[in-house]
């Protein structure tokens, strides 16, 4: 079925939705290019937003871009189009991560449209969650969502959960004393300056959440040693509920799939009334990342640690204007 090509305004709205995705330290490492003639939206990496110490292989960049790609697909389906998606369509162009061609209606991914209301409601929450256990049916639905994107979602329990929490603590301890990690964090956090509330990227101090006074929940303290005026402290979960996103292989295309799986899980979790945040500390160290893998199969590569629970949604982080990330061509 042929349809009239979308207007530039509609394409701008689609990219606005895509760019609501999470990314490491809210660096937003993406750009988009719309080719009118082929009705294709290209997703491109913005390598100027790479974190040289925390993400030297650009795995985290690919995860964030994958999350933006999932949002784009959801928005396209919501608009009644079918997103014909190709990952890494031109290996000679390292920055070109995916192409999404807008074709006629009747998408085989019509179920994605139901996730659209969560795109702008999903925010990282660095606040305490309740101790209420996530129902098994919801856990299964989240795992199914990841599977649809070619990834696995597991909920570590017992000794495996304790091992994950210990690896997070080790990663956090290393980051505190590592000059490179501290430089990345300082570059992408906005605390105690007039620009903290007007910046369009990074993590502003109002999104730091309270300083952890007690509890076992893995919550990154973006303030570090800095004092933030008016910031409270709080007790976090004694029994945190974590989920691991993993893939069988560890290539750029797997990182993009993991990013899409991550965002699909987060959008569904938001619809189910769950809040979420991330624990990336051990993923930033090669020797700490490997022990995170599934202890039963002993295979797979952990791409992200998600903290889930019932609690405050958290404030929205700033976003760059679409005019800065979208290029429209004939």
N, C-alpha and C positions, 0 to 999 in steps of 0.2 A: 504493500500500500504506500503510495507516494503522498507525502505531506509537504506543505509549504515549509521552507527552511525557517528555522527560528530566527527571530530578530536579534540584533546585537544586545538589546536590553534583556532578552530571555537568556542569552548565553552568559551575560554578566551575572544574572541571578543564579544560574547554575554554578558558576565559579564561586560566587559568594557562599553558597551552601557547601561546596567542596572544601573551601578554605576554613570551615569551622572545625576541621579535624584536629585532633591533638598531635603534638610533635614534641620531641625532646627539648625541654626548657622553652617550649613555645617559640622555637626558632622559625617555624613556618618555612621549611626549606624547599619550596615549590614555586613553579611558575606554570602558566597555562598559555597555550596558543590555539586560537580557533581559526580553522581554515574553512572559509565560507564555501568554497567550491565543492569540497568533499564532505561538508558537514561533520568535521572531525575536530574534537577537542584533544589537543596533545597535553600530556602531563610531563613537565620537565623538571629536573633537579636543579636547584639553585645552590651550586657548590660554594658560593660565597658565604653560605650559612652553615657550613660544616663546622663541627667542633673538633679541632685537631687532636685534642687529648682524650676526650671522652668518647669520641666516635671516629677513630682514625680510618676505619675501613668503610665508612658511610653506611653501615648496617642500620643505624638508628635513623639516618636520613631517609633510607628506603622504607622503613616502617612508617614514618610519618607521611611520606608521599603515598604509600599504599592505603593508609587511612583516608587521605583526601580523595583517592581514587574511588574508594567504596562510597564515600559521601556523594561524589559526582554521579556514580551509577544509580544510587538511590534517588537523587534529585531528577535525573533523566527519566527514570521510570515513573516517578511522581508526575512529571509533565506529560506523560503519555507516549514517550518515545521508547525505542529499544536501544540500549547501549551495547553496540558491537565492540567489544574490548579486546585489545591485543597488548600483551606485556612485552616490553623491550622489542618493538617492531623493527628497529634499525640498530644493529649491534655496532655499526661504525659511528653512531652518535651516542656517546656515553650519557649525555644529559637527557635523552629522550627515553622516558621510563614506560610510557603507555600511550596508546591512542584510543579514544572512545568515539566511534562513529555513530551519529544519530540516525537510526533507520526507522522504518515505519512502526506503527503500533503493534500490539500483540507480543510484548516481550515475554520470553521464557522465564524472565526473572521478575515476574509481576509481584511476587511476595516481597521484594525489596521496597516497594512503594509504601508498605505499611510501617516502615521504619522512619519515614520522613519526619514525622512530628518530633522525633528525638534529636534530630541533627543540632538544633540550636538550644535544646534543653540540656544536652550532655555537657557537663563541666567536670574537671578534675576537682575532687573534694579532699582537702587535707585537714579534715575535721574528724573528731571521733565518731565511730559508728556504733550502733547498738550491738549487743551480744546475740541478737536474734539470729538463728541459723537460717541460711538460705534453703528453701524447700528443694527436695531432690528433683522434683519435676522441673523447676526453674534451672537447676544445674544442668540437667539433661538438655533442655532447650538451648542453653548457652553453648554447650559442647556441640550440638547439632549445627548451630550457626557457624561456628568455627570450621566445622567439617565441610560445610558447603563452599567454603573459600579455600579448601585444600590444606587446612592446618588442623592441629589438635589442641583441645582445651582440657586440661586436667586440674583437679583440685587436690593438692597434696594434703595428706593427713598424717597423723601420728609422727613417727620419727622423720619421715620425709619433710613434713611441714617444719619441724624443728631444724632440720638441716638447711632448708631454704632460708629460714629466719636468721640462722647463724651466718650464712653466706652473705645475706644483706648487711648484717652488722659488720662483717669483715670488709665488705666493699665500702661501707660508709666510713669506717676507720681509715682506710687507705685514702679515700678522697679528701678527708680532712687534712692529711699531711702531704698530699701530692700537689705540688705547685701548679702543674698543668690543669688538673681537675678544678682547682680553685680559680684559675684564670677563666676557664670556660664558664663556671658558675657566676663569677663576678661580671662577666660580659653580658650574660643573659638574665640577670636579675635586676630589678629596679626597686631599691629600698632607700628611704630617707631622702629622696630628692624630689624637687617639684615635678619632674618628668614622670615620676612613678605612676601617676594617674592619667597621663596624656600619651604615653608611649603606645606604639601599635604592634609591638612584639615583646618577647621575653616574659618573665614572670614578675608581675608587680607585687609589692608588699601586701596589698590587700588580699592576695590569693595565697599567701604563705600558710595561712591557718595558724592555730595556736602552737606554741612550743610544747613538745611532748614532755609531760611530767612523769608519766608512768604508763605501763602497758607494753604489749609486745608488737603492736601494729608497726609495720615498716613504713614510716612516713619520712620523706626527705625534708630536712630543714633547710629551705632555700635561703634563710637569713644567715646561716653559718654563725660566725662569732659576732656579727653585727647586731646592734640593738635596734628594734623597731618600736617606735613610740606607740603606746596603747595596745601592744600585742599581749594577749593573755597566754597562760599555760593551761594544759588540760591533761586528763588521763585518757589514754586511748584503749582500744580493745585488749582484753586479756587473752582472747582466743580469736585472732584475726583469721579471716577467710580469704585465702589467696587462690588465684588461678594462674596456671602457666600456659602460655601460648607457645607451641612448638611446631617444627616442621621436620620432615625426614631428612632434608638436605639443607645446605647453608650457602646458597648462591643468591645473587641479587634478585632473581625471579622469586625465590622462596621468601626473601625479605618482603617483597611487594605483596605476595600472597598472605604472609603473616600480618602485614599491616592492614590488609582488607579484612582478614578474619578478626583482628583485634577490634576494628571499628564496628564490624557487624555485631560482635559480642557486646560492645559498649552501648550501642544504640538499643539493642534488645534489652539489655540490663536496665537502661534508663526507662524504657516502657514498662518494665516489670517493677519499677519503683526502687531500684537499687542505685546507690552512689558508687563512685569508683575513683581510684587513683593508681599511680604506678610506683613500682620499686625497681629502678634500673641500675642501682649501685653495683651489684655483682655482675651484671651484663656488660659493664664497662671494663672488666678485667678478664682476660682470656682464661686464666687458670681458675677463676671463680665461676665462670659461666658454665664450664663443662660439667661440674658435679650437680648442676641443677636438673639435668636430664632425668627422664622417667626411670626410676630405679628398677621397675619390673622388666621392661624390655631392654633397658640399657642403650637405647637408640634414640635418635632425634636430637634436635638442637633447640634449646629454649631461646625464644626471641623476645618474650616480655613476661613480666610478673605483674599481675593485676590484683589490687586489693579491692574487694567488693563488700558491700554491706548496706544496711539500712541506716540512713543518716542524712545530714544536710547535703544538698546538691553542690554547694560551693559556688563561688562567683564566676562569672564568665571572664576568661582571659582576653586581652585585646587582640585585634586582628588588623593586618595591613589592609588598606583600601584595595578593592579589586583592581582599580586603575594601575596599581603598582605591580600586580602579578599577572595581568591578562593582556595579551597582545592579539588583536584581531587582524587577520590577513585575508586577502581575496580568495 
